Amino acid sequence: QVVLVSGHLDSWDVGQGAMDDGGGAFISWEALSLIKDLGLRPKRTLRLVLWTGEEQGGVGAEQYYHLHKENISNFDIVMESDEGTFKPSGLGFTGSAAARDIVKEIMTLLQPINATGVYDTADGTDISYWMRAGVPG
């Protein structure tokens, strides 16, 4: 089973896009790094993808989807950090009502930083193929 954690470089060249969304790539990297540093052993495979080509039509995400879609039943959730590294308020989520209840419970852990919102919609160029195919995002 796979949990995909990702972010992209929202830029046409190396001179722009540092916060939206090079920061998302590093947030995703750090999330997995923290899990390792805490000595946690997840029950599922955590896969980090640092996307590129988002501004050019999401070509990297499309290619990744086509290369891995035959294993779609192994993907439990796909996550993308987008819109910069500013003050978070929560996350957008697509999935069943039961899964939403679990996500809401998990988000209570973020009360100290006031980022507990779980919004009814989620989108993202890099994970949209998966969500359209029914994987929660």
Backbone torsions as a table, in degrees:
resi	resn	phi	psi	omega
1	GLN	NA	142.5	-172.3
2	VAL	-125.0	134.7	167.4
3	VAL	-112.6	116.7	-178.2
4	LEU	-94.7	121.3	178.9
5	VAL	-116.2	128.2	-172.6
6	SER	-151.7	164.4	173.5
7	GLY	-156.5	165.4	-177.8
8	HIS	-134.8	165.9	172.7
9	LEU	-92.3	110.7	-175.5
10	ASP	-90.3	69.4	-169.9
11	SER	-153.8	151.7	175.2
12	TRP	-89.0	-23.2	-179.8
13	ASP	-150.4	-179.0	-175.4
14	VAL	-75.3	-4.6	-176.2
15	GLY	-95.0	-8.1	-175.6
16	GLN	-131.9	164.2	171.8
17	GLY	84.5	22.5	-176.1
18	ALA	-64.4	-38.2	-179.2
19	MET	-94.4	-38.4	179.0
20	ASP	-119.8	83.4	19.4
21	ASP	-149.8	37.8	171.7
22	GLY	-53.5	-30.9	178.1
23	GLY	-61.0	-36.5	178.9
24	GLY	-63.1	-35.5	176.9
25	ALA	-64.0	-42.2	-178.6
26	PHE	-76.1	-31.0	173.2
27	ILE	-60.4	-45.1	-178.9
28	SER	-65.3	-43.6	177.4
29	TRP	-59.1	-47.0	-176.7
30	GLU	-66.1	-34.6	178.6
31	ALA	-58.2	-46.6	179.1
32	LEU	-70.4	-35.9	177.7
33	SER	-62.4	-41.8	178.6
34	LEU	-64.8	-40.6	178.1
35	ILE	-60.0	-42.7	178.2
36	LYS	-65.9	-47.0	-178.6
37	ASP	-61.4	-31.8	178.9
38	LEU	-80.0	-4.1	179.1
39	GLY	73.3	20.9	179.9
40	LEU	-79.9	144.5	178.2
41	ARG	-120.7	94.5	-178.0
42	PRO	-59.7	151.1	177.1
43	LYS	-76.4	-18.8	-178.7
44	ARG	-118.3	161.8	174.5
45	THR	-72.4	126.4	173.6
46	LEU	-98.5	120.7	-177.1
47	ARG	-116.2	121.8	177.3
48	LEU	-94.7	129.3	174.3
49	VAL	-125.7	125.2	175.7
50	LEU	-103.7	99.9	-172.5
51	TRP	-75.3	153.5	168.2
52	THR	-137.3	167.2	178.8
53	GLY	77.9	14.7	-179.5
54	GLU	-63.8	-43.9	-179.2
55	GLU	-69.7	-19.5	-180.0
56	GLN	-94.9	22.3	176.3
57	GLY	103.3	11.8	178.1
58	GLY	68.7	34.7	-174.7
59	VAL	-63.0	-35.0	178.4
60	GLY	-66.5	-43.7	179.5
61	ALA	-64.8	-40.6	178.9
62	GLU	-63.0	-45.3	-180.0
63	GLN	-63.0	-43.4	179.2
64	TYR	-59.7	-45.3	179.1
65	TYR	-58.9	-48.0	-178.1
66	HIS	-64.6	-31.9	178.7
67	LEU	-74.5	-25.0	-172.8
68	HIS	-119.4	-1.7	-174.0
69	LYS	-64.9	-21.7	178.3
70	GLU	-67.7	-15.0	177.4
71	ASN	-106.4	23.8	-172.7
72	ILE	-58.4	-30.6	-179.7
73	SER	-66.7	-14.8	177.8
74	ASN	-85.8	-10.4	-176.8
75	PHE	-91.3	116.6	-178.7
76	ASP	-87.9	-36.5	179.7
77	ILE	-160.3	147.1	174.0
78	VAL	-120.6	137.5	-176.6
79	MET	-132.5	140.0	177.5
80	GLU	-134.6	130.4	173.6
81	SER	-93.9	122.7	-179.0
82	ASP	-139.8	170.9	176.3
83	GLU	73.5	21.9	172.1
84	GLY	93.1	-179.3	-176.7
85	THR	-111.3	36.7	-177.1
86	PHE	-80.7	-171.6	-177.4
87	LYS	-61.7	115.0	-178.2
88	PRO	-75.5	150.4	175.8
89	SER	-119.1	-10.2	-178.8
90	GLY	151.6	-149.1	178.1
91	LEU	-147.0	155.9	172.8
92	GLY	-87.7	146.8	-176.1
93	PHE	-144.5	135.8	169.4
94	THR	-117.4	141.5	179.6
95	GLY	154.4	-178.5	-176.6
96	SER	-68.2	164.1	178.1
97	ALA	-62.3	-38.0	179.0
98	ALA	-65.1	-42.5	178.3
99	ALA	-65.9	-38.1	178.6
100	ARG	-61.6	-40.4	178.2
101	ASP	-61.4	-39.9	178.1
102	ILE	-65.1	-44.9	179.9
103	VAL	-62.2	-42.1	178.4
104	LYS	-60.4	-40.4	178.5
105	GLU	-64.7	-43.5	178.2
106	ILE	-62.1	-40.7	-177.3
107	MET	-65.7	-20.2	176.1
108	THR	-61.6	-23.1	177.8
109	LEU	-66.2	-16.8	-179.1
110	LEU	-96.0	12.3	177.4
111	GLN	-54.9	-39.4	-179.4
112	PRO	-58.9	-24.1	177.8
113	ILE	-109.5	10.9	176.0
114	ASN	55.9	45.2	-179.5
115	ALA	-125.4	54.0	-172.0
116	THR	-100.0	-1.9	-176.7
117	GLY	-65.8	138.9	171.9
118	VAL	-123.9	108.7	-173.3
119	TYR	-92.9	152.3	-170.9
120	ASP	-72.5	-15.5	-179.2
121	THR	-125.1	151.3	175.0
122	ALA	-138.7	144.6	174.6
123	ASP	-149.7	170.7	178.7
124	GLY	167.0	127.8	-179.5
125	THR	-52.5	-40.0	-172.1
126	ASP	-79.7	-19.4	-179.5
127	ILE	-117.7	1.7	-175.5
128	SER	-62.8	-35.6	179.2
129	TYR	-60.4	-42.4	-178.9
130	TRP	-67.3	-44.0	-178.6
131	MET	-65.3	-40.0	177.6
132	ARG	-63.1	-26.5	179.2
133	ALA	-89.0	3.5	173.0
134	GLY	102.7	1.2	177.8
135	VAL	-79.5	130.8	176.9
136	PRO	-60.1	143.5	-179.7
137	GLY	-129.2	NA	NA
